[in-house]
Amino acid sequence: MRMDRAAASLELKLIGERISKRISAGRTLAKSAWNPKTMELPPGQRLLVISPHPDDDAIGCGGTIIKALSQGRKVKVAYLSLPLFGASSRQERRNEATDALAHLGVQEYYLPEGEFPDTVEKTRMVIKDAVRGWAPDCVLVPSPLENHEQHLMAFEAYLDLLREEKGLVTVLYEVWGMIIPNLVVDITMQAERKGQAIAAHASQVRMVDYVSMARALNEYRAISSGIKGQAEAFLCLDSKQLLDLFR
């Protein structure tokens, strides 16, 4: 029992050290709170969604994708991997991804064949190709508060690229870690289709009930923002703000 407690204490300490590397605060936190602004959509007419795996896009910002396309905005989803996880084959996952994209209404997408890139540099090159090929004015990417190594690598690679690319608005979305948002989008009318898109990733939903997970998060975001229904929350920053924040 003593060894178990010691091991647990050590693990908690190590996790605490990782958290401290990711989050820092000044001496005074008073007067630093804010209320997120409810907006119809994030800024931008050409949106690029960086999705580490098929299903992250649907979970993190599926309702916003549906809403943006319905209002005539252009959306492309760039996946960074096609991992097996619980699927029997990559073809199964590819079929699930394209089915989910159809539910979202997305016609422009990039879907690779293999596992997630093994370095930040390789990840950056994939994202660079997507940005240069689509020429977005707004990029949606997982936040640095995600508790998932590959989501964090995607953010780090994007941040590296942002030092070269100017004029982009960045919208950070949440899947495995909640952000402190400044922007909330009401997706009540899009929630059913979003749920269908997530459910289309059947091999993944068999392992984790992502449909319920996303619905619970979206209901919480709606309640805390005075919305009756469901909402998606984001942290929207311009390039200078983002680079200054994570310099």
C-alpha positions in Angstrom: 0.0 0.0 0.0 2.8 2.4 0.9 4.5 1.8 -2.5 1.2 2.4 -4.3 0.7 5.7 -2.4 4.3 6.7 -3.2 3.8 5.9 -6.8 0.6 7.8 -7.0 2.2 10.8 -5.2 5.1 10.8 -7.7 2.7 10.6 -10.7 0.7 13.5 -9.4 3.8 15.5 -8.9 5.0 14.8 -12.5 1.6 15.8 -13.9 1.7 19.0 -11.8 5.1 19.8 -13.3 3.7 19.3 -16.8 0.7 21.5 -16.0 3.0 24.3 -14.7 5.0 24.2 -18.0 1.8 24.8 -19.9 0.1 27.4 -17.7 1.6 30.4 -16.1 0.0 33.4 -14.3 1.1 36.7 -12.9 0.9 37.7 -9.3 -2.5 39.2 -9.6 -5.5 37.4 -11.1 -8.1 39.9 -9.8 -9.9 41.7 -12.6 -8.7 39.3 -15.3 -12.0 37.4 -15.8 -14.3 38.1 -18.8 -17.6 36.9 -20.4 -17.4 35.2 -23.7 -19.1 37.0 -26.6 -21.9 35.1 -28.3 -21.5 35.5 -32.1 -23.1 34.0 -35.1 -19.8 32.6 -36.4 -16.1 33.1 -36.0 -14.6 35.8 -38.3 -13.4 34.8 -41.8 -14.9 33.7 -45.1 -12.4 30.8 -45.8 -12.1 28.5 -42.9 -9.4 25.8 -42.5 -10.0 23.2 -39.8 -6.9 21.4 -38.6 -8.0 18.0 -37.2 -5.3 15.7 -35.7 -7.6 12.6 -36.3 -10.8 12.0 -38.1 -13.6 12.9 -35.6 -11.8 15.8 -33.8 -13.3 18.2 -36.3 -16.8 17.0 -35.7 -16.5 16.9 -31.9 -14.7 20.2 -31.5 -16.4 22.4 -34.1 -18.8 20.3 -36.1 -21.8 22.6 -35.4 -19.8 25.7 -36.4 -18.7 23.9 -39.6 -22.3 23.1 -40.6 -23.4 26.7 -39.7 -20.6 28.3 -41.7 -21.3 26.3 -44.8 -25.0 27.0 -44.6 -24.2 30.7 -44.6 -22.1 30.5 -47.7 -18.6 30.4 -46.2 -16.0 28.1 -47.5 -14.6 25.3 -45.2 -11.9 22.8 -45.7 -10.9 20.1 -43.2 -7.3 18.9 -43.1 -6.7 15.7 -41.2 -3.2 15.0 -40.0 -3.6 11.2 -39.7 -5.8 8.2 -40.5 -5.0 5.9 -37.5 -6.5 2.5 -37.0 -7.3 2.7 -33.2 -10.4 0.4 -32.9 -11.0 0.0 -36.7 -10.4 -3.2 -38.6 -8.7 -1.3 -41.5 -7.8 2.1 -42.7 -10.5 1.7 -45.4 -13.1 1.4 -42.6 -11.8 4.6 -41.0 -11.7 6.4 -44.4 -15.3 5.4 -45.0 -16.3 6.6 -41.6 -14.5 9.9 -42.2 -16.1 10.6 -45.6 -19.5 9.7 -44.2 -19.0 12.1 -41.3 -17.9 14.8 -43.7 -21.1 14.3 -45.7 -23.1 14.9 -42.5 -21.2 18.1 -41.9 -21.6 19.2 -45.5 -17.9 19.4 -46.1 -16.7 18.7 -49.7 -13.1 20.1 -49.4 -10.8 18.0 -47.3 -7.4 16.3 -47.0 -7.2 12.8 -45.6 -3.8 11.0 -45.5 -3.2 7.3 -45.4 -1.1 6.7 -42.3 -0.4 7.4 -38.7 0.2 10.9 -37.1 3.6 12.4 -38.1 6.3 11.5 -35.7 7.9 15.0 -35.4 6.7 18.6 -35.1 8.5 19.5 -38.3 6.7 16.8 -40.3 3.4 18.0 -38.8 4.2 21.6 -39.7 4.8 20.7 -43.3 1.4 19.0 -43.6 -0.3 22.0 -42.1 1.8 24.4 -44.3 0.7 22.6 -47.4 -3.0 22.9 -46.3 -2.6 26.6 -45.5 -0.8 27.4 -48.7 -3.2 25.3 -50.8 -6.5 26.7 -49.3 -5.4 30.3 -48.4 -7.7 30.6 -45.4 -8.3 33.8 -43.5 -9.3 31.8 -40.4 -7.8 28.6 -39.0 -9.4 26.3 -36.4 -6.9 24.2 -34.5 -6.9 22.3 -31.2 -5.9 24.4 -28.2 -2.7 24.1 -26.1 -4.9 23.0 -23.2 -5.8 19.7 -24.8 -4.8 16.7 -22.7 -3.6 14.7 -25.8 0.0 14.6 -27.1 -0.9 14.6 -30.8 -3.3 17.5 -30.3 -0.6 19.4 -28.6 1.9 18.6 -31.4 -0.6 19.9 -33.9 -0.9 23.2 -32.0 2.9 23.5 -31.7 3.4 22.8 -35.4 0.8 25.4 -36.3 2.3 27.9 -33.9 5.7 27.4 -35.7 4.1 28.0 -39.1 2.3 31.1 -37.8 5.7 32.8 -37.6 5.8 32.6 -41.4 2.1 33.1 -42.3 0.7 36.6 -41.6 -2.8 37.8 -41.3 -4.5 34.7 -40.1 -7.1 34.6 -37.4 -6.8 31.5 -35.2 -9.7 29.9 -33.5 -8.7 27.4 -30.8 -11.3 24.6 -30.2 -11.7 22.0 -27.4 -12.0 18.2 -27.5 -9.9 16.7 -24.6 -9.3 19.9 -22.6 -11.6 22.9 -21.9 -10.4 26.3 -22.9 -11.2 29.7 -21.4 -13.2 31.0 -24.3 -13.8 34.5 -25.6 -16.3 33.4 -28.3 -19.4 31.2 -28.2 -21.4 30.0 -31.2 -25.0 28.8 -30.8 -25.3 25.5 -32.6 -28.7 24.4 -31.3 -30.1 24.1 -34.8 -27.0 22.2 -36.0 -26.7 19.9 -33.0 -28.6 16.9 -34.5 -26.5 16.8 -37.6 -23.3 17.3 -35.5 -24.3 14.2 -33.5 -24.9 12.2 -36.7 -21.4 13.2 -37.9 -19.8 12.1 -34.7 -21.7 8.8 -34.7 -20.5 8.1 -38.3 -17.1 7.4 -36.7 -18.6 4.1 -35.5 -15.3 2.4 -34.7 -14.4 5.2 -32.4 -17.8 5.6 -30.8 -17.7 1.9 -29.9 -14.8 2.7 -27.6 -15.8 6.1 -26.2 -19.3 7.6 -26.4 -18.1 10.8 -28.1 -21.7 11.7 -29.1 -22.7 12.0 -25.4 -19.4 13.7 -24.5 -19.8 16.4 -27.1 -23.4 16.9 -26.3 -22.7 17.3 -22.6 -19.9 19.8 -23.3 -22.1 21.8 -25.7 -25.0 21.9 -23.3 -22.7 23.1 -20.6 -21.3 25.8 -22.9 -24.9 26.9 -23.8 -26.1 27.0 -20.2 -23.1 29.0 -19.0 -23.6 31.5 -21.8 -27.4 31.9 -21.4 -28.3 29.9 -24.5 -31.1 27.4 -24.5 -29.8 24.4 -26.4 -26.2 23.7 -27.4 -23.1 25.9 -28.1 -19.5 25.5 -29.1 -16.8 27.6 -27.3 -13.6 29.0 -28.8 -10.6 31.2 -28.1 -10.2 33.5 -31.1 -6.9 35.4 -31.4 -5.1 37.2 -34.2 -1.6 36.1 -35.1 0.2 38.7 -33.0 -1.9 37.9 -29.9 -1.3 34.2 -30.3 2.5 34.5 -30.9 2.8 37.0 -28.0 0.9 34.7 -25.7 3.0 31.6 -26.5 6.3 33.3 -27.3 
